[in-house]
Amino acid sequence: MIDENTPHPHCKCSATSPARGEVRDLLRYRKVTHNDKPLVEKWLSEAHVTEFFYGEGLQNTLNNLALYCQGINDNGRYSFDQWIGFYDGIPFAFLITSTVTGPYDPNDPYDKWYVDGKETCTLDVLIGATEFLGKSLSTIMIKQFILKHFSQVDYFIIDPELKNEKAIYVYEKVGFQKKEVFTPEYNKVPHQMMHLEVKDLING
């Protein structure tokens, strides 16, 4: 799902990783539209994605995708936005953001990160196009996405499965810090909660 290290046949990626500045210039993001639905559904069925997107979590993602493609960004429990990431004009990544609205609840794995007067967002991300796996794009993509679209946000949280060591490694490279291991209601396996102060990304 997240892979940091085979070029796409139609993109201008070189066999070796391109310079970071070049990558940043080629990355773009926009919100999902109804025209993207078949592509995102295809990505969500790829083996490298279903290893970590499955069961109730996958079904929630598909349900939210169906809503979002109808112009609805609230499922009755929380609001969200869905994004497509492009490399040199080619769609390759799917990102999901949501604001933690609180109130603060020390017993809730997400609302415990709510801070009154501050804005905290959640992030989910996957590289859907298999041709883009192994290109060291993930770290640069996530950093640029946050800085370009969420520089006003105070904090981000992300919660990969504990066994997804590759994703955890990538998120640490972005600047996320490990906070605690927890088991969410929708997926009864351990997850690693990670936390990012956006100001550190801006100042870094």
C-alpha positions as CSV (number, residue, x, y, z in Angstrom):
1,M,0.0,0.0,0.0
2,I,2.8,2.4,1.0
3,D,6.0,1.6,-0.8
4,E,9.2,3.7,-0.6
5,N,11.5,2.2,-3.1
6,T,10.2,0.0,-11.9
7,P,8.9,3.1,-13.9
8,H,5.4,3.7,-15.1
9,P,5.3,3.0,-18.9
10,H,3.6,6.3,-19.6
11,C,5.3,8.7,-17.1
12,K,8.6,10.4,-17.2
13,C,10.0,8.6,-14.1
14,S,13.6,7.5,-14.5
15,A,14.7,4.0,-13.4
16,T,16.4,5.7,-10.5
17,S,14.5,8.0,-8.2
18,P,14.2,11.5,-9.6
19,A,15.4,14.6,-7.7
20,R,13.1,15.7,-4.9
21,G,12.5,19.1,-6.4
22,E,11.5,17.4,-9.7
23,V,9.1,15.1,-7.9
24,R,7.5,18.0,-6.1
25,D,7.0,19.9,-9.3
26,L,5.2,16.8,-10.9
27,L,2.9,16.1,-8.0
28,R,-0.6,17.5,-7.9
29,Y,-3.8,16.8,-5.9
30,R,-7.5,17.4,-6.4
31,K,-10.7,16.2,-4.7
32,V,-12.4,13.1,-6.0
33,T,-15.2,13.5,-8.5
34,H,-17.8,10.9,-9.7
35,N,-15.6,10.2,-12.7
36,D,-12.9,8.9,-10.4
37,K,-15.1,6.2,-8.8
38,P,-14.2,3.3,-11.0
39,L,-10.5,4.0,-10.7
40,V,-10.6,4.3,-6.9
41,E,-12.7,1.1,-6.7
42,K,-10.1,-0.7,-8.8
43,W,-7.3,0.5,-6.6
44,L,-9.2,-0.6,-3.5
45,S,-9.3,-4.1,-5.0
46,E,-5.6,-4.4,-5.6
47,A,-3.7,-7.0,-3.6
48,H,-1.2,-4.6,-2.1
49,V,-4.1,-2.5,-0.9
50,T,-6.5,-5.2,0.4
51,E,-3.7,-6.4,2.7
52,F,-4.5,-3.4,4.9
53,F,-7.9,-2.2,3.6
54,Y,-10.4,-5.0,4.2
55,G,-13.5,-5.9,6.1
56,E,-15.5,-3.2,7.8
57,G,-12.8,-0.6,7.2
58,L,-12.8,-1.3,3.4
59,Q,-16.6,-1.2,3.3
60,N,-16.7,2.1,5.1
61,T,-14.2,3.5,2.6
62,L,-16.4,2.3,-0.3
63,N,-19.5,3.6,1.2
64,N,-17.9,7.0,1.8
65,L,-16.6,7.0,-1.8
66,A,-20.1,6.4,-3.1
67,L,-21.4,9.3,-1.0
68,Y,-18.5,11.6,-2.0
69,C,-19.1,11.0,-5.7
70,Q,-22.7,12.2,-5.1
71,G,-21.4,15.4,-3.6
72,I,-22.0,14.2,0.0
73,N,-19.0,14.5,2.4
74,D,-20.7,13.5,5.6
75,N,-21.8,10.0,6.5
76,G,-23.7,10.9,9.6
77,R,-20.8,10.2,11.9
78,Y,-18.1,12.4,10.6
79,S,-17.3,14.6,7.6
80,F,-14.4,13.8,5.2
81,D,-12.7,14.7,1.9
82,Q,-11.2,12.3,-0.6
83,W,-8.4,13.2,-2.9
84,I,-6.6,11.9,-6.0
85,G,-2.8,12.3,-6.2
86,F,-1.2,12.8,-9.7
87,Y,2.3,12.3,-10.8
88,D,3.0,14.2,-14.1
89,G,-0.7,14.2,-14.8
90,I,-1.2,10.5,-14.1
91,P,-3.5,9.4,-11.2
92,F,-1.7,7.2,-8.8
93,A,-2.7,7.8,-5.1
94,F,-5.8,8.1,-3.0
95,L,-5.9,10.2,0.1
96,I,-8.7,10.7,2.7
97,T,-8.8,13.5,5.3
98,S,-11.2,14.2,8.1
99,T,-11.4,16.8,10.9
100,V,-11.4,15.6,14.5
101,T,-14.4,17.6,15.9
102,G,-14.3,16.4,19.5
103,P,-15.1,17.1,22.2
104,Y,-12.1,15.7,23.9
105,D,-12.6,12.2,25.2
106,P,-9.6,10.4,26.8
107,N,-11.4,7.1,26.2
108,D,-11.9,7.6,22.5
109,P,-8.9,6.7,20.3
110,Y,-9.5,9.6,18.0
111,D,-11.2,12.3,20.1
112,K,-8.4,12.0,22.7
113,W,-6.3,13.9,20.2
114,Y,-8.8,16.8,20.0
115,V,-7.4,20.0,21.3
116,D,-9.8,22.9,22.0
117,G,-9.0,25.9,19.8
118,K,-6.8,23.8,17.5
119,E,-7.5,21.9,14.3
120,T,-6.6,18.2,14.1
121,C,-7.1,16.2,11.0
122,T,-6.9,12.5,10.2
123,L,-5.1,11.1,7.2
124,D,-5.4,7.9,5.2
125,V,-3.2,7.4,2.1
126,L,-2.5,4.7,-0.4
127,I,-0.7,4.3,-3.7
128,G,-3.2,2.6,-5.8
129,A,-1.4,2.3,-9.2
130,T,0.9,-0.7,-8.9
131,E,3.2,0.9,-11.5
132,F,4.1,3.6,-9.0
133,L,5.1,1.3,-6.1
134,G,8.7,1.3,-5.2
135,K,9.5,4.8,-6.4
136,S,10.2,6.6,-3.1
137,L,7.2,8.9,-3.8
138,S,5.2,8.4,-0.5
139,T,7.2,10.6,1.9
140,I,7.5,13.5,-0.6
141,M,3.8,13.1,-1.6
142,I,2.5,13.2,2.0
143,K,4.7,16.2,3.0
144,Q,3.7,18.2,0.0
145,F,0.0,17.3,0.3
146,I,-0.1,18.6,3.9
147,L,1.9,21.7,3.2
148,K,0.0,22.6,0.1
149,H,-3.6,22.0,1.3
150,F,-3.4,21.9,5.1
151,S,-0.7,24.3,6.2
152,Q,-3.3,26.0,8.4
153,V,-4.0,22.8,10.4
154,D,-2.3,22.3,13.7
155,Y,-2.0,18.5,14.0
156,F,-2.5,15.4,11.9
157,I,-3.0,11.9,13.2
158,I,-2.6,8.6,11.2
159,D,-3.2,5.1,12.4
160,P,-1.6,2.3,10.3
161,E,-1.9,-1.3,11.4
162,L,1.0,-2.2,13.7
163,K,2.2,-4.9,11.4
164,N,2.4,-2.4,8.5
165,E,6.0,-1.6,9.2
166,K,6.7,-0.1,5.8
167,A,3.9,2.5,6.3
168,I,5.1,3.3,9.8
169,Y,8.6,3.9,8.5
170,V,7.3,6.2,5.8
171,Y,5.2,8.2,8.2
172,E,8.1,8.6,10.6
173,K,10.1,10.0,7.7
174,V,7.4,12.5,7.1
175,G,7.6,13.6,10.8
176,F,4.8,11.6,12.5
177,Q,5.7,10.3,15.9
178,K,4.5,7.1,17.4
179,K,2.1,7.7,20.3
180,E,0.3,4.5,21.3
181,V,-0.9,1.1,20.1
182,F,-4.7,0.7,20.1
183,T,-7.4,-1.6,18.6
184,P,-10.2,0.3,16.8
185,E,-13.8,-0.9,16.9
186,Y,-14.0,-1.4,13.1
187,N,-10.9,-3.6,12.9
188,K,-9.9,-5.8,15.8
189,V,-6.1,-5.8,15.2
190,P,-3.5,-3.5,16.8
191,H,-2.9,-0.1,15.2
192,Q,-0.2,2.4,15.7
193,M,-1.4,5.9,16.5
194,M,1.0,8.5,15.1
195,H,0.9,12.3,15.5
196,L,2.3,15.2,13.5
197,E,2.7,18.8,14.5
198,V,2.2,20.6,11.1
199,K,4.4,23.6,12.3
200,D,7.3,21.2,12.5
201,L,6.8,20.2,8.9
202,I,6.6,23.9,7.9
203,N,9.7,24.8,9.8
204,G,11.6,21.6,8.8
